[in-house]
């Protein structure tokens, strides 16, 4: 299932699967370190979609830390659903609708952190948004996209979910292209690396569906990835319904935490990122 046709489902069903919860938790920790490093107090996430699963909750950890969070979307019904989710979490958020990603309705240097996660390839004008993220940032810019070099990407591309790639622009998985746009807009790239490196490939698909698409029929294997005990929900953790979830999931971070060069980890990492500072910084 692709994000482009499942976001409505996840506005009400918070069971995302182990892979997505892992992704959210390692991203949360990364954002926490970034917040401390740059003394981030105001945040713009645009677009609010990109990660599969529940839309609009990538910046929750920043709001929990006291940051003022602004989210941008281009779909009114999804934005209303995201608003309801943040209300359920009892967290403040400023939601903004746009029809033009190249002209965001904010002044220059309006936010400490501007960022996006895996959303560029869905947009009609990714370059325009990148330039806007530079313009409205006063301290730091974070850009992350799926890593096209890891095995799961190619399994998905050519075997598991070929239709998905008819709806995205794969050029924006090339970090060199993104870097060139940021630098042309005056930003200075400080760091590049990888994030989200669990011991499984990134298929963006429930494990039982992967087995089915690969033609593997095994009740024993399917039972391992389904049933009442196979619920993984970051929202349950945020809402206090599953307080041990973080510890259970982070047991899988042994590759993530291994002291290896990021270029070596890139053979398996699910995402690559760039950290940049704007011209005014």
C-alpha positions as CSV (number, residue, x, y, z in Angstrom):
1,X,0.0,0.0,0.0
2,X,1.3,3.4,-0.9
3,X,1.0,6.6,1.0
4,X,-0.8,8.2,-1.9
5,X,-3.9,6.1,-1.4
6,X,-3.8,5.0,2.2
7,X,-3.6,8.2,4.3
8,X,-7.3,8.3,5.0
9,X,-7.2,4.8,6.5
10,X,-4.4,5.8,8.9
11,X,-6.2,8.9,10.1
12,X,-8.4,6.4,12.1
13,X,-6.3,3.2,12.3
14,X,-3.1,3.9,14.1
15,X,-1.6,0.4,13.7
16,X,1.3,1.1,11.3
17,X,3.6,-1.9,11.6
18,X,7.0,-2.5,13.2
19,X,8.9,-0.9,10.4
20,X,7.1,2.5,10.6
21,X,7.3,2.6,14.3
22,X,11.0,2.0,14.2
23,X,11.4,4.7,11.6
24,X,9.4,7.2,13.8
25,X,11.4,6.4,17.0
26,X,14.9,6.8,15.4
27,X,13.6,10.0,13.7
28,X,12.3,11.2,17.1
29,X,15.7,10.7,18.7
30,X,17.5,12.4,15.7
31,X,15.1,15.4,15.9
32,X,15.7,15.7,19.6
33,X,19.5,15.9,19.1
34,X,19.0,18.4,16.3
35,X,16.8,20.5,18.6
36,X,19.4,20.7,21.3
37,X,22.3,21.3,18.8
38,X,20.6,24.3,17.2
39,X,18.4,25.5,20.1
40,X,15.3,25.0,18.0
41,X,12.1,26.6,19.4
42,X,10.0,27.1,16.2
43,X,9.5,24.5,13.6
44,X,8.1,24.3,10.1
45,X,7.4,20.8,8.6
46,X,6.4,21.0,4.9
47,X,4.9,18.9,3.6
48,X,3.3,17.1,6.6
49,X,3.0,14.0,4.5
50,X,5.8,11.8,3.1
51,X,6.2,9.0,5.6
52,X,3.7,6.2,5.2
53,X,1.2,5.5,8.0
54,X,-0.4,8.2,10.1
55,X,0.1,11.6,8.5
56,X,1.1,14.7,10.3
57,X,2.8,13.3,13.4
58,X,6.5,13.5,12.5
59,X,6.9,16.7,14.5
60,X,5.0,15.6,17.6
61,X,8.3,14.9,19.5
62,X,9.3,18.5,18.9
63,X,6.0,19.8,20.2
64,X,6.3,17.6,23.3
65,X,9.6,19.3,23.9
66,X,8.0,22.7,23.9
67,X,8.6,23.8,20.3
68,X,6.0,25.8,18.3
69,X,5.1,23.6,15.4
70,X,3.7,24.6,12.0
71,X,2.6,22.0,9.5
72,X,1.8,22.6,5.8
73,X,-0.6,20.4,3.7
74,X,-2.3,20.7,0.3
75,X,-5.3,18.6,1.1
76,X,-8.1,20.1,3.3
77,X,-9.6,16.8,4.4
78,X,-6.3,15.3,5.4
79,X,-5.4,18.6,7.3
80,X,-8.7,18.3,9.2
81,X,-7.8,14.7,10.1
82,X,-4.3,15.8,11.3
83,X,-5.9,18.5,13.4
84,X,-8.1,15.9,15.1
85,X,-5.0,13.7,15.8
86,X,-3.2,16.6,17.4
87,X,-6.3,17.5,19.4
88,X,-6.3,13.9,20.6
89,X,-2.7,14.3,21.7
90,X,-3.6,17.6,23.5
91,X,-0.8,19.4,21.7
92,X,-0.9,22.8,20.0
93,X,-0.2,23.0,16.3
94,X,-0.6,25.6,13.5
95,X,-1.9,23.9,10.3
96,X,-1.6,25.8,7.0
97,X,-3.0,24.9,3.6
98,X,-1.3,25.8,0.4
99,X,-1.8,25.3,-3.3
100,X,1.7,26.6,-4.2
101,X,4.6,24.9,-2.6
102,X,7.0,27.4,-4.2
103,X,5.4,30.3,-2.3
104,X,4.8,29.5,1.3
105,X,2.9,32.2,3.3
106,X,5.6,33.0,5.8
107,X,8.2,35.8,6.1
108,X,11.9,35.3,5.7
109,X,13.8,33.7,8.6
110,X,10.5,32.8,10.3
111,X,11.4,29.4,11.8
112,X,14.4,28.0,13.6
113,X,14.1,24.6,11.9
114,X,12.5,23.9,8.5
115,X,12.3,20.3,7.4
116,X,10.7,17.6,5.3
117,X,10.7,13.8,5.4
118,X,10.4,11.8,2.2
119,X,7.8,14.2,0.7
120,X,9.6,15.9,-2.2
121,X,8.9,13.3,-4.8
122,X,5.1,13.7,-4.3
123,X,5.2,17.5,-5.1
124,X,4.6,19.3,-8.4
125,X,7.5,21.7,-7.6
126,X,10.1,20.1,-5.2
127,X,12.8,22.6,-6.1
128,X,10.4,25.5,-5.3
129,X,9.7,24.0,-1.9
130,X,13.4,23.5,-1.1
131,X,14.1,27.1,-1.9
132,X,11.3,28.1,0.4
133,X,12.6,26.0,3.2
134,X,15.9,27.8,2.9
135,X,14.2,31.2,2.7
136,X,12.1,30.8,5.8
137,X,14.7,29.1,8.0
138,X,16.7,31.1,10.4
139,X,18.9,28.3,11.9
140,X,18.8,24.9,10.2
141,X,17.2,22.9,7.4
142,X,16.7,19.2,7.4
143,X,16.0,17.3,4.2
144,X,15.5,13.5,4.1
145,X,14.5,11.2,1.3
146,X,14.2,7.4,0.7
147,X,17.6,5.8,0.0
148,X,17.5,4.5,-3.5
149,X,20.6,2.3,-3.0
150,X,19.2,-0.1,-0.5
151,X,17.8,-3.5,-1.4
152,X,14.2,-2.8,-0.2
153,X,13.9,0.1,-2.6
154,X,14.7,-2.0,-5.6
155,X,12.5,-4.9,-4.4
156,X,9.7,-2.4,-4.2
157,X,10.6,-0.6,-7.5
158,X,10.7,-3.7,-9.7
159,X,8.7,-6.4,-7.9
160,X,6.5,-5.5,-4.9
161,X,4.9,-2.1,-5.7
162,X,5.7,-1.0,-9.2
163,X,2.6,1.1,-9.6
164,X,3.7,3.4,-6.8
165,X,6.6,4.7,-8.9
166,X,4.2,5.9,-11.5
167,X,3.1,8.6,-9.1
168,X,6.4,9.9,-7.8
169,X,9.4,11.7,-9.3
170,X,12.4,9.6,-8.5
171,X,14.9,12.3,-9.4
172,X,14.3,13.7,-5.9
173,X,15.9,10.6,-4.3
174,X,19.2,11.9,-5.7
175,X,20.8,13.8,-2.7
176,X,23.3,15.5,-5.1
177,X,20.4,17.2,-6.9
178,X,18.9,18.3,-3.5
179,X,22.2,19.6,-2.3
180,X,22.7,21.6,-5.5
181,X,19.3,23.3,-5.1
182,X,20.0,24.1,-1.4
183,X,23.4,25.6,-2.2
184,X,22.1,27.6,-5.2
185,X,19.5,29.0,-2.7
186,X,22.4,30.2,-0.5
187,X,22.3,27.4,2.1
188,X,25.5,25.7,3.4
189,X,25.4,22.0,3.8
190,X,26.9,21.0,7.2
191,X,26.3,17.2,7.2
192,X,25.0,14.3,5.3
193,X,24.3,10.8,6.4
194,X,21.8,8.0,6.8
195,X,18.9,7.3,9.1
196,X,16.5,4.5,9.7
197,X,18.7,1.4,9.4
198,X,16.9,-1.6,10.9
199,X,17.8,-5.2,10.1
200,X,15.0,-5.6,7.5
201,X,14.7,-4.1,4.0
202,X,12.5,-1.1,3.3
203,X,9.5,-2.4,1.4
204,X,6.9,0.0,2.9
205,X,4.6,-3.0,3.1
206,X,3.4,-5.3,5.9
207,X,5.6,-8.4,6.1
208,X,2.7,-10.7,5.4
209,X,2.0,-8.9,2.2
210,X,5.6,-9.1,1.2
211,X,5.5,-12.9,1.7
212,X,2.4,-13.1,-0.4
213,X,3.8,-11.0,-3.3
214,X,7.0,-13.1,-3.2
215,X,4.9,-16.3,-3.5
216,X,5.8,-17.6,-0.1
217,X,2.9,-19.5,1.5
218,X,3.6,-20.3,5.1
219,X,1.1,-20.2,7.9
220,X,3.9,-20.3,10.4
221,X,5.6,-17.3,8.9
222,X,2.3,-15.4,8.4
223,X,1.3,-16.0,12.0
224,X,4.5,-14.3,13.1
225,X,3.4,-11.1,11.4
226,X,-0.3,-10.9,12.3
227,X,-2.8,-11.4,15.0
228,X,-3.6,-9.6,18.2
229,X,0.0,-9.5,19.4
230,X,1.2,-7.9,16.2
231,X,0.1,-4.3,16.8
232,X,2.6,-1.5,16.4
233,X,1.4,2.1,17.0
234,X,3.4,5.2,17.8
235,X,0.1,6.9,18.7
236,X,-0.5,4.2,21.3
237,X,2.9,5.2,22.8
238,X,2.2,8.9,22.7
239,X,-1.2,8.4,24.3
240,X,0.2,6.3,27.1
241,X,-1.5,3.1,26.0
242,X,1.7,1.2,25.2
243,X,4.5,2.7,27.4
244,X,7.0,-0.1,26.7
245,X,6.8,0.2,22.9
246,X,9.9,2.4,22.6
247,X,12.1,-0.1,24.5
248,X,10.8,-3.1,22.5
249,X,11.4,-1.4,19.2
250,X,14.8,0.1,19.9
251,X,16.2,-3.4,20.5
252,X,16.5,-3.5,16.7
253,X,18.9,-0.6,16.4
254,X,22.1,-2.5,16.5
255,X,23.0,-1.6,12.9
256,X,21.8,2.0,13.4
257,X,24.1,2.4,16.4
258,X,27.1,0.5,15.0
259,X,30.2,2.7,14.7
260,X,30.4,2.3,10.9
261,X,30.9,4.9,8.2
262,X,27.6,6.2,7.0
263,X,28.5,5.4,3.4
264,X,28.8,1.7,4.4
265,X,25.4,1.9,6.2
266,X,24.0,3.4,3.1
267,X,23.9,-0.1,1.5
268,X,21.1,-0.9,3.9
269,X,19.7,2.4,5.3
270,X,16.2,3.3,4.4
271,X,16.8,7.1,4.3
272,X,19.5,9.6,3.5
273,X,19.5,13.2,4.9
274,X,21.2,16.6,4.6
275,X,21.6,19.2,7.3
276,X,22.1,22.7,6.1
277,X,22.1,26.2,7.5
278,X,20.5,29.2,5.7
279,X,22.5,32.2,4.3
280,X,21.4,34.3,7.4
281,X,22.9,31.9,9.8
